[in-house]
């Protein structure tokens, strides 16, 4: 659903659901560059879409305050797809056909991204998704890119951790949507190569509020660890249920829980949970030699100053998508095809990692973009 609101510099931070952002420099005389953004701001994907929306608001203000892109102010038309795949497609069509955007940032989730893929490809408009599913970019689709680390690498990081901890018999529980199915598929594909056996599999719906039955079945198979693949609130329910049932094997989550909401929802169940995440959550502990450290700390400080709350991994995906478009527009200008070509050659240090896009890689990240993180005392620390 689009909320048709024109935001000025004064009204920028007061907007809740954003429709239209246009923040021209007072001296700018050139035509604006118009880009679109579609995020899952409401509905089940709101823990992802909300910080993504807020990040784009903040960055748009910063860029236009500095004079835009080569003197062109940046105009962002932002729509909320309400975490609905059909609405995601409608939003894309509106941006392409009515707003004539040069590129689109988002959506937030794998399902809402994949639903729009055919529309994007047919229109030949570059889209930089903020979602994780490897199927978004594998096989490569000429006009589709993404900035979230792929679940193929997240699974590899999780299984490396299991191998190092001698956890060779694991159980898997995943959410029954595109993100969960993709993660489960990667676990099934990669585990045998590391001689790790999946002894049980269960699933839960995105709206389920109790997973006791599934967890009891998993416990009956006596796994050494449980791997849960999903985004909130489901994983938090799994953690709470395991705590209540006294099921004390290690609980390993996906990168889909990499925000404070998981800790808030899971309560005591969050303690000890381990998961792969981008470096933002542990930025302060990184060595000064880490190429991402300065970028991470600046984004975190800017977001905290603007919104009085901490930045998170999902907002970081939008930061990267925005900056990809920003940098490519500086090279290519007002031309969709040239913009696509510029993105495909782009190298950039971002929040999610050090990107190296290419004709054969439209994510541009590797397994080393992740760290294994542990929740300890309600805080994130590097897992050992």
C-alpha positions in Angstrom: 0.0 0.0 0.0 1.5 3.4 -0.9 1.1 6.4 1.3 1.5 9.3 -1.0 3.4 11.8 1.1 6.0 14.2 0.0 8.7 14.5 2.6 10.6 17.7 3.1 13.8 18.0 5.2 11.8 19.2 8.1 9.2 16.4 7.9 11.5 13.5 7.1 11.9 11.9 10.5 8.2 12.5 11.4 7.0 10.1 8.7 6.0 6.6 9.8 5.1 4.8 6.6 6.8 6.5 3.8 5.6 7.1 0.3 7.7 9.8 -1.5 11.0 11.2 -0.5 12.4 14.2 -2.4 15.0 16.2 -0.7 16.7 18.6 -3.2 19.6 20.8 -2.4 18.7 24.4 -2.5 21.3 25.0 -5.2 20.4 22.0 -7.3 19.1 22.8 -10.8 19.5 19.5 -12.5 16.7 16.9 -12.9 16.4 14.5 -10.0 17.4 10.9 -10.3 14.3 8.9 -9.3 14.7 5.5 -7.7 12.2 3.2 -6.0 12.2 1.2 -2.7 9.9 -1.6 -1.7 10.1 -2.9 1.8 8.1 -5.2 4.0 7.4 -2.4 6.5 4.2 -4.0 7.9 3.1 -7.6 8.2 5.4 -10.5 9.2 8.5 -9.0 7.6 8.3 -5.7 9.6 11.3 -6.5 11.8 13.3 -6.4 8.6 11.5 -3.8 6.6 11.2 -1.1 9.3 15.0 -0.6 9.8 15.5 -0.8 6.1 13.0 1.9 5.5 14.5 4.1 8.2 18.0 3.6 6.8 17.0 4.7 3.3 15.3 7.8 4.8 18.5 8.7 6.7 20.8 8.1 3.7 18.6 10.1 1.3 18.7 13.1 3.6 22.5 12.8 3.9 23.1 12.5 0.2 20.9 15.4 -0.8 22.3 17.6 2.0 25.7 17.2 0.2 24.2 18.2 -3.2 22.9 14.9 -4.5 24.7 12.8 -7.2 26.8 15.0 -9.5 24.4 17.8 -8.8 21.2 15.7 -9.3 19.0 15.5 -6.3 17.9 12.0 -5.3 14.2 11.3 -5.3 13.1 8.0 -3.6 9.6 6.7 -4.0 9.1 4.2 -1.2 6.3 1.7 -1.0 5.2 -0.9 1.7 4.3 -4.3 0.3 2.8 -5.4 3.7 4.9 -8.6 3.5 2.6 -9.8 0.8 3.9 -11.3 -2.5 1.1 -10.1 -4.7 1.4 -6.6 -3.2 5.1 -6.7 -3.8 4.5 -7.3 -7.5 2.0 -4.5 -7.7 4.4 -2.1 -6.0 7.1 -2.9 -8.5 4.8 -2.3 -11.4 3.7 1.0 -9.9 7.3 2.2 -9.6 8.3 1.0 -13.0 5.2 2.1 -15.0 4.1 5.2 -13.2 7.2 6.6 -11.4 9.6 5.6 -14.2 12.3 4.7 -11.6 15.9 4.0 -12.6 16.4 1.2 -10.1 14.6 -0.4 -7.1 15.9 -1.2 -3.6 14.3 -4.1 -1.8 12.2 -6.1 -1.0 13.0 -7.3 2.5 12.2 -11.0 2.2 13.1 -13.9 -0.1 9.4 -14.6 -1.0 8.5 -11.0 -1.8 11.6 -10.7 -3.8 11.2 -13.8 -5.9 7.6 -13.0 -6.6 8.7 -9.8 -8.3 11.6 -11.3 -10.3 9.7 -11.8 -13.6 8.4 -8.2 -13.5 11.8 -6.8 -12.9 13.4 -8.9 -15.6 10.8 -8.0 -18.2 11.0 -4.3 -17.5 14.8 -4.4 -17.4 15.0 -2.3 -14.3 17.9 -3.1 -11.8 16.7 -4.4 -8.5 18.9 -4.7 -5.4 17.1 -7.0 -3.0 17.8 -7.0 0.8 16.8 -10.6 1.2 19.0 -13.7 1.8 17.8 -16.6 -0.4 20.4 -17.7 -2.8 17.7 -18.4 -5.4 17.4 -14.7 -5.9 20.7 -14.6 -7.7 21.4 -18.2 -8.5 21.0 -18.7 -11.4 22.1 -15.2 -12.3 19.3 -12.9 -13.5 20.7 -9.9 -15.5 18.8 -7.2 -13.7 18.6 -8.7 -10.1 21.2 -8.3 -7.4 21.2 -8.6 -3.7 23.1 -7.3 -0.7 22.2 -9.7 2.2 24.6 -12.5 2.7 23.3 -15.7 1.0 21.9 -18.6 3.0 24.4 -20.9 1.1 27.2 -19.1 3.0 25.2 -18.9 6.2 24.6 -22.6 6.2 28.3 -23.2 5.4 29.3 -21.1 8.4 26.8 -23.0 10.7 28.0 -26.4 9.6 31.6 -25.4 10.0 30.8 -24.4 13.6 29.0 -27.8 14.1 32.0 -29.6 12.8 34.4 -27.7 15.0 32.2 -28.5 18.1 31.9 -32.2 17.0 28.1 -31.8 16.6 27.7 -34.5 14.0 24.0 -35.4 14.5 21.7 -32.4 14.2 18.0 -31.7 14.0 16.5 -29.0 11.8 13.4 -27.0 12.3 12.5 -24.3 9.7 9.8 -21.9 8.8 7.5 -22.9 6.0 8.2 -20.1 3.6 10.8 -19.3 0.9 13.5 -18.3 3.4 13.0 -21.4 5.5 12.8 -23.8 2.5 15.9 -22.4 1.0 17.9 -22.7 4.2 16.7 -26.3 4.8 17.6 -27.2 1.2 21.1 -25.9 1.8 21.5 -27.7 5.1 20.4 -31.0 3.4 22.8 -30.3 0.5 25.9 -29.3 2.5 25.7 -31.5 5.6 26.8 -34.8 4.0 30.0 -33.3 2.7 31.0 -32.5 6.3 29.8 -35.9 7.6 27.0 -34.3 9.6 23.8 -36.2 9.8 20.4 -34.6 9.9 18.5 -37.0 12.2 15.1 -35.1 12.2 13.3 -32.3 10.4 10.3 -30.3 11.4 8.7 -27.1 10.3 6.4 -24.3 11.6 4.2 -21.7 10.0 5.1 -18.0 9.9 2.2 -17.2 12.3 2.6 -20.2 14.7 2.8 -19.3 18.3 3.7 -22.7 19.8 6.2 -25.3 18.6 6.1 -27.7 21.6 4.9 -30.7 19.5 7.6 -30.3 16.9 10.3 -29.8 19.6 9.2 -32.9 21.4 9.5 -34.9 18.2 13.0 -33.5 17.6 14.0 -34.3 21.2 12.9 -37.9 20.7 15.5 -38.3 18.0 18.3 -37.3 20.4 20.2 -34.8 18.3 23.4 -33.2 19.6 22.1 -29.8 18.4 19.1 -28.1 16.9 19.4 -25.8 13.9 16.4 -23.4 13.5 16.0 -21.5 10.2 13.6 -18.6 10.1 12.9 -15.0 10.9 11.1 -13.6 13.9 8.8 -14.2 15.6 9.0 -18.0 15.0 12.6 -18.6 16.0 12.0 -16.8 19.3 9.1 -19.2 20.0 11.3 -22.2 19.3 13.9 -20.8 21.8 11.3 -20.2 24.5 9.7 -23.6 24.0 13.1 -25.4 24.2 13.8 -23.5 27.4 10.5 -24.4 28.9 10.8 -28.1 27.9 14.3 -28.3 29.4 15.8 -29.3 26.0 19.3 -28.3 26.7 21.2 -29.2 23.5 22.9 -26.2 21.7 20.4 -24.1 19.7 21.9 -22.7 16.5 19.9 -20.1 14.5 20.1 -18.6 11.1 21.1 -15.0 10.2 17.4 -14.2 10.2 17.5 -13.4 13.9 20.2 -10.8 13.8 18.4 -8.0 15.5 17.5 -7.1 19.1 13.9 -8.2 18.6 14.9 -11.8 18.9 16.4 -11.3 22.3 13.4 -9.3 23.4 10.9 -11.9 22.2 12.8 -15.0 23.3 13.7 -13.7 26.8 15.7 -16.3 28.8 15.4 -18.7 25.8 17.8 -16.4 23.9 20.7 -17.1 26.3 23.4 -19.2 24.6 21.9 -19.1 21.1 24.5 -19.1 18.4 24.0 -17.8 14.8 25.9 -16.4 11.8 25.7 -12.7 11.4 27.3 -9.8 9.6 30.0 -7.9 11.5 27.8 -5.0 12.5 26.6 -6.7 15.7 30.2 -7.0 16.9 31.8 -4.0 15.2 33.4 -2.6 18.3 35.4 -5.9 18.8 36.9 -5.9 15.3 40.6 -5.1 14.9 41.4 -1.7 13.4 42.8 -3.4 10.4 39.4 -4.8 9.4 38.3 -3.0 6.2 34.7 -2.8 7.3 35.2 -1.4 10.8 35.0 2.4 10.0 32.0 1.9 7.7 30.2 -0.2 10.4 30.9 2.2 13.2 29.8 5.3 11.2 26.5 3.7 10.1 25.8 2.6 13.7 26.6 6.0 15.1 24.5 7.8 12.4 21.5 5.5 12.9 21.6 5.8 16.7 21.8 9.6 16.5 18.9 9.8 14.0 16.5 7.3 15.6 17.7 6.9 19.2 17.9 3.2 18.8 20.6 0.7 17.6 21.2 -0.1 14.0 20.8 -3.8 13.0 21.8 -6.2 10.3 18.7 -5.7 8.3 19.0 -2.0 8.1 22.6 -2.7 7.0 21.3 -4.6 4.0 19.3 -1.5 2.9 22.4 0.6 3.5 24.4 -1.5 1.1 21.6 -1.6 -1.5 21.2 2.2 -1.4 25.0 2.7 -1.6 25.2 0.3 -4.6 22.7 2.4 -6.5 24.2 5.6 -5.3 27.7 4.7 -6.5 26.5 3.2 -9.8 24.4 6.3 -10.6 27.5 8.4 -10.1 29.1 6.4 -12.9 26.2 5.7 -15.2 23.7 8.5 -14.8 20.1 8.5 -16.0 20.2 5.2 -18.0 18.9 1.8 -16.7 21.1 -0.4 -18.9 24.3 1.5 -18.1 23.3 1.5 -14.4 22.9 -2.3 -14.5 26.3 -2.6 -16.1 27.9 -0.3 -13.5 26.4 -2.4 -10.7 27.7 -5.6 -12.1 31.3 -4.3 -12.1 31.0 -2.6 -8.7 33.4 -3.2 -5.8 32.4 -1.7 -2.4 33.1 -2.0 1.3 29.7 -2.1 3.0 27.8 -3.2 6.1 27.2 -6.8 5.0 30.8 -7.3 3.7 33.3 -6.4 1.0 31.3 -6.6 -2.2 32.8 -7.8 -5.5 30.0 -8.1 -8.0 30.6 -9.8 -11.4 28.8 -11.3 -14.4 28.6 -14.6 -12.5 28.1 -13.3 -9.0 25.2 -10.8 -8.3 25.7 -11.0 -4.5 29.4 -10.4 -4.4 30.0 -11.8 -0.9 31.6 -15.0 0.4 31.4 -17.0 3.6 33.9 -14.7 5.3 31.2 -11.9 5.4 29.8 -13.8 8.4 31.0 -14.2 12.0 29.5 -16.7 14.4 27.8 -14.8 17.2 26.6 -15.9 20.6 23.9 -14.3 22.8 25.3 -13.9 26.3 23.7 -11.9 29.0 21.4 -10.3 26.5 24.3 -9.1 24.4 26.1 -10.2 21.3 29.6 -11.6 21.6 31.8 -13.5 19.2 31.2 -17.3 19.5 34.3 -19.3 20.4 
